[in-house]
Amino acid sequence: MKRRILLALVLLLLFASVGISASYTGTVSAKQQQLHDNHNAETDHEALSSSGSCGLERWSVKTGTDTDVGLINLQSTTPTTIASLAALPMPSNLPSNNRIQPTETTVFQLHDTLTEYKLESDSDYHLILDDGSGNTMIVEIPDPACVGSSSPLLPGIQKARSEFDARYTVTSSFQTANVPVTVTGVGFFDFLHGQTGVAPNGIELHAVLDVQFGNGGTPTPTATSVPTPTPTGTPPTSNLIQNGGFETSGSWIYAGQNYPVRTTAKAHSGNYSLQVGTTSGQQGDSIASQMVTIPSSTTSASLSFYYWPGTNDSSQYAWQEADIINSSGQVIQQLFRKTTNDRAWIQLTFDLSKYAGQTIGIQFLDHENSNGYSYYAYMYVDNVALTVH
């Protein structure tokens, strides 16, 4: 009898042990699967952006994948001011997938000073604009990798991001710019959470679709009448650059180890552009320049051009560059120096009004030390203009 009782107790303990083991195995397996799923979700989220994580709050509205994006008239731009936008009433509710009309269905354009910029944790470029009268406002350029392919804003976002990258190298710390800009973008109300430069009502341009540096861009119309100027011998508006479209030979001076060449391979307009740098075997500089004299009576001077960069090299050995030089060929202002492979036409504008009364040169330079390897860096340049008033 005692043996039977002992045997029963042993069997009972054995069954209990098997049950606990199965339960533990199932729990561990479920937890491992959950961790695996979470890891995949995090990996998929990170893969959206080439420079970090993408955003969450009102992200579809910020990037143009919301249900109301079709209400935006991308063919119309409304000139405005920071003060006007900051005076708009703050909405009581900010819907996650719908737009607040008409502000968030309007493309606005601002002419102000870019004071600071940085890369945000959601991969946006955070730009602070100042109107010089105490009003500031944030405008933001998303990372195109964080924008859905169906978004009608994507081409403009890609263009704006390339324009900014051509001018600045953005990091996660604020950097100072203090340059005049013309910014075009869609109106957007953001949540207030202590952002640097934020307007009192949280109004922004998000997403930015175009950035022009200097005093270029389309001026905001005003009701003020302008008197007819008295002729002074200098036309009210004139372009000082000769053959800026490179449709003919001449006007430009070539230098360096590899001379620039006129080409029909790429052209922003017309049939020709200028290729500065080569696609293989370059060792040193390729330079094109043109000297101009800006009249002393000039009140404003704006340089604009398009360039199309390509490279497979690093900035240690290769770069594309534009400069202002003096009559001795010395660089007195570097307009930009980048090593980029955008392979798209990018327009840049620069205010050269401070050179009134001086003779200066506009110089385009491409540098590459391929050292016998298959590295290259080059750029096409087109539609160069120096407009003076």
C-alpha positions in Angstrom: 0.0 0.0 0.0 2.8 2.4 1.0 4.6 1.6 -2.3 1.5 2.5 -4.3 1.1 5.8 -2.5 4.8 6.6 -3.0 4.6 5.7 -6.7 1.5 8.0 -7.1 3.4 10.9 -5.5 6.4 10.4 -7.9 4.1 10.4 -10.9 2.3 13.5 -9.7 5.6 15.4 -9.3 6.8 14.3 -12.7 3.6 15.5 -14.5 3.8 18.9 -12.6 7.5 19.3 -13.7 6.6 18.7 -17.4 3.8 21.2 -17.2 6.0 23.9 -15.7 8.7 23.3 -18.3 6.2 23.5 -21.2 4.7 26.7 -19.8 8.2 28.3 -19.3 9.3 27.3 -22.8 6.1 28.8 -24.3 6.6 32.0 -22.3 10.3 32.4 -23.4 9.4 31.6 -27.0 6.6 34.3 -27.0 9.0 36.8 -25.4 11.7 36.0 -28.0 9.2 36.4 -30.8 8.0 39.7 -29.4 11.6 41.0 -29.1 12.2 39.8 -32.7 9.2 41.7 -33.9 10.1 44.8 -32.0 13.6 44.7 -33.4 12.3 44.4 -36.9 9.9 47.3 -36.3 12.8 49.5 -35.1 15.0 48.4 -38.0 12.2 49.2 -40.5 11.7 52.6 -38.9 15.4 53.5 -38.9 15.7 52.4 -42.6 13.3 55.1 -43.6 16.0 57.8 -43.1 19.5 58.1 -44.3 20.5 60.3 -41.4 18.4 59.1 -38.4 14.9 58.5 -37.3 11.8 60.0 -39.0 9.1 62.0 -37.2 5.8 61.0 -35.7 3.6 64.0 -34.7 1.4 65.1 -37.7 4.0 63.4 -39.9 1.6 62.8 -42.8 0.6 66.5 -42.9 4.3 67.6 -42.6 5.3 65.4 -45.6 2.2 65.4 -47.8 0.8 61.9 -47.4 -2.3 63.1 -45.5 -5.9 62.8 -46.8 -6.1 66.6 -47.5 -2.9 67.0 -49.5 -4.9 67.2 -52.8 -6.3 70.6 -51.5 -2.9 72.3 -51.8 -2.5 74.4 -54.9 1.1 73.8 -55.8 0.8 76.0 -58.9 0.2 79.2 -56.8 2.5 80.9 -54.3 1.4 83.5 -51.8 4.0 86.1 -50.8 3.7 86.9 -47.1 5.7 88.0 -44.0 6.6 86.3 -40.6 4.5 89.0 -38.8 1.4 88.2 -40.9 1.7 84.4 -40.3 2.4 84.9 -36.6 -0.7 86.9 -36.3 -2.9 84.0 -37.3 -5.0 82.5 -34.5 -3.6 79.3 -33.0 -5.9 76.4 -33.7 -7.5 74.7 -30.7 -7.0 71.2 -32.3 -4.3 69.9 -34.5 -5.6 66.8 -36.4 -3.1 64.1 -37.1 -4.1 63.4 -40.8 -6.0 66.5 -41.9 -5.1 70.0 -42.8 -6.3 73.3 -41.2 -7.7 75.4 -44.1 -6.7 77.7 -45.7 -3.3 78.0 -43.9 -2.2 74.4 -44.3 -3.4 74.2 -48.0 -1.4 77.3 -49.1 2.1 77.6 -50.4 3.7 80.7 -48.9 6.9 82.6 -49.8 9.0 84.5 -47.3 12.0 86.9 -47.8 13.9 87.1 -44.6 17.3 86.3 -42.9 18.3 82.8 -42.2 20.0 83.1 -38.8 20.6 79.5 -37.6 20.1 75.9 -38.8 20.6 72.4 -37.5 19.7 68.7 -38.1 16.8 67.6 -35.8 16.4 64.1 -34.4 13.6 63.4 -36.9 16.0 64.1 -39.7 14.4 67.5 -40.6 16.6 70.5 -41.3 15.4 73.1 -38.7 15.9 76.6 -40.1 15.2 79.8 -38.1 14.1 82.9 -40.1 14.2 86.5 -38.7 12.4 89.5 -40.2 14.7 92.1 -38.5 11.8 93.4 -36.5 11.9 91.0 -33.7 9.8 88.3 -35.3 11.2 84.8 -35.8 9.8 81.6 -37.4 10.8 78.0 -38.0 10.8 76.5 -41.5 11.8 72.9 -42.0 13.1 70.6 -44.8 12.3 66.9 -44.2 14.7 64.2 -45.2 13.4 62.9 -48.6 14.0 59.3 -47.3 11.3 60.0 -44.7 8.7 61.2 -47.3 6.3 58.7 -48.9 6.8 58.2 -52.6 3.2 59.1 -53.3 3.6 62.6 -51.8 3.2 65.4 -54.4 5.6 67.5 -52.1 8.5 65.0 -52.6 10.0 66.7 -55.7 10.1 70.1 -54.0 11.4 68.6 -50.8 14.2 66.9 -52.7 15.0 70.2 -54.5 15.1 72.2 -51.3 17.3 69.7 -49.5 19.8 69.6 -52.4 19.8 73.5 -52.5 20.6 73.6 -48.8 23.2 70.8 -49.0 24.9 72.7 -51.8 25.5 75.6 -49.5 25.9 74.2 -46.0 26.9 71.0 -44.2 24.3 70.5 -41.5 25.0 68.9 -38.1 23.0 68.2 -35.0 24.3 71.5 -33.4 23.0 75.0 -34.3 25.2 76.8 -36.8 25.0 80.5 -37.7 24.3 81.7 -41.2 22.9 85.3 -41.2 22.2 85.4 -44.9 19.2 86.7 -46.8 17.0 83.9 -48.2 13.8 83.4 -50.1 11.9 80.4 -48.8 8.9 78.8 -50.3 6.8 76.1 -48.5 3.5 74.9 -47.2 1.9 76.5 -44.1 1.8 74.2 -41.1 0.8 74.5 -37.4 3.1 72.6 -35.0 2.7 71.8 -31.4 4.5 74.2 -29.0 7.2 72.4 -27.1 9.9 75.0 -26.6 11.4 74.9 -30.1 14.2 77.5 -30.7 12.9 80.2 -33.0 9.2 79.2 -32.9 6.5 81.7 -33.7 4.0 82.3 -30.8 1.2 80.4 -32.6 3.4 77.5 -33.8 3.2 78.5 -37.5 5.9 77.1 -39.8 6.6 76.4 -43.4 6.7 72.6 -43.4 7.6 71.2 -45.8 10.0 73.7 -47.5 9.9 73.3 -51.3 12.5 75.8 -52.4 15.4 77.8 -50.9 17.1 80.6 -52.7 20.1 82.4 -51.1 20.9 86.1 -51.4 18.4 88.6 -52.6 17.2 86.5 -55.5 13.8 84.9 -55.9 10.4 86.5 -56.7 10.0 89.7 -54.7 6.9 90.3 -52.6 4.6 92.7 -54.5 3.9 96.0 -52.7 1.3 98.7 -53.2 4.0 101.4 -53.1 4.6 103.2 -56.4 8.2 103.5 -57.6 9.2 106.7 -59.3 10.8 106.4 -62.7 14.6 106.6 -62.2 16.6 109.3 -64.0 18.9 107.8 -66.6 22.5 107.7 -65.4 24.2 105.9 -68.3 23.9 102.5 -66.6 20.7 100.6 -67.5 18.2 100.1 -64.6 18.8 96.4 -64.9 21.6 94.6 -66.7 23.4 91.3 -66.8 27.2 91.8 -66.6 28.0 88.1 -67.5 28.8 87.5 -71.2 27.9 84.1 -72.7 26.5 82.8 -69.4 24.7 80.0 -71.2 27.9 78.8 -73.0 26.0 78.7 -76.3 29.1 80.1 -78.0 32.9 80.1 -77.4 34.6 83.0 -75.8 34.2 85.3 -72.8 35.4 82.7 -70.3 39.0 82.0 -69.3 40.0 78.4 -68.8 42.9 77.2 -66.5 44.2 74.2 -64.6 45.4 70.7 -65.5 42.2 69.9 -67.2 40.5 72.7 -69.1 36.7 72.9 -68.9 34.8 72.2 -72.1 31.5 73.3 -73.6 29.2 70.3 -74.0 25.8 69.2 -75.1 25.8 66.3 -72.7 23.8 68.3 -70.1 22.1 71.7 -70.5 19.8 73.4 -68.1 18.5 75.5 -71.0 19.6 76.0 -74.6 21.9 73.4 -76.2 25.1 73.8 -74.2 26.6 73.9 -70.7 30.1 74.0 -69.4 31.7 70.9 -68.0 34.2 71.7 -65.3 36.3 68.7 -64.4 36.5 65.3 -66.1 34.8 61.9 -65.7 38.2 60.1 -65.5 41.9 60.6 -65.0 41.8 64.1 -63.5 44.8 65.1 -61.4 44.4 68.7 -60.2 42.1 71.6 -60.9 39.7 72.5 -63.7 38.9 76.2 -63.7 36.7 78.6 -65.6 36.4 82.4 -64.7 35.2 85.7 -66.1 36.1 89.1 -64.9 33.4 91.8 -64.6 33.3 95.4 -63.3 30.3 96.3 -61.2 29.4 100.0 -61.6 29.8 102.2 -58.5 26.2 103.4 -59.0 25.0 99.8 -58.5 22.4 99.5 -55.6 22.1 95.7 -55.8 24.0 92.9 -57.6 22.9 89.3 -57.6 24.8 86.4 -59.0 22.8 83.3 -60.0 23.7 80.1 -61.8 22.7 76.4 -62.1 25.1 73.6 -61.5 24.9 69.8 -61.8 27.5 67.9 -59.7 28.7 64.3 -59.9 31.4 62.4 -58.0 32.4 59.0 -56.6 35.2 60.4 -54.5 35.5 61.8 -50.9 36.0 65.4 -49.9 39.6 64.8 -49.0 40.5 64.4 -52.6 37.7 66.0 -54.7 35.3 68.9 -54.6 33.2 71.3 -56.6 33.6 75.0 -55.9 32.6 78.5 -56.8 34.5 81.7 -55.8 34.8 85.4 -56.2 38.4 86.3 -57.2 40.3 89.6 -57.5 42.2 90.9 -60.6 45.2 88.9 -59.4 43.3 85.6 -59.4 43.2 85.4 -55.6 40.0 84.1 -54.0 38.4 86.8 -51.9 35.1 85.0 -51.2 34.4 81.3 -51.4 30.7 81.0 -52.4 30.6 77.2 -51.8 32.7 74.2 -51.7 31.1 70.8 -51.8 31.7 67.1 -52.7 28.3 66.0 -53.9 26.8 63.5 -56.3 23.3 65.1 -56.6 23.2 64.5 -60.4 20.5 67.2 -60.7 20.4 70.9 -61.6 20.6 73.1 -58.5 20.2 76.9 -58.6 22.2 79.1 -56.3 22.0 82.9 -55.8 24.4 85.2 -54.0 24.3 88.9 -53.1 27.4 90.6 -54.5 26.2 94.2 -53.8 29.2 94.8 -51.6 31.5 94.7 -54.7 29.9 97.8 -56.3 32.7 99.9 -57.9 35.1 96.9 -58.1 36.4 94.6 -60.7 35.9 91.0 -59.6 36.0 87.5 -61.2 33.4 84.8 -61.1 35.2 81.5 -60.8 34.1 77.9 -61.1 36.6 75.2 -59.9 36.6 71.5 -59.8 39.3 69.5 -58.0 40.2 65.8 -58.2 43.2 63.8 -57.4 42.4 60.4 -58.9 46.0 59.1 -58.5 45.5 56.7 -61.4 42.3 55.2 -60.0 38.8 55.4 -61.3 37.7 58.3 -59.1 36.2 61.4 -60.6 34.5 64.7 -59.7 33.0 67.2 -62.1 30.1 69.6 -62.5 28.1 71.1 -65.4 27.5 74.9 -65.1 24.8 76.8 -67.0 22.7 80.0 -67.0 25.3 82.2 -65.2 24.0 85.8 -64.6 25.2 88.7 -62.6 22.2 91.1 -62.5 22.8 94.6 -61.3 20.4 97.5 -60.5 
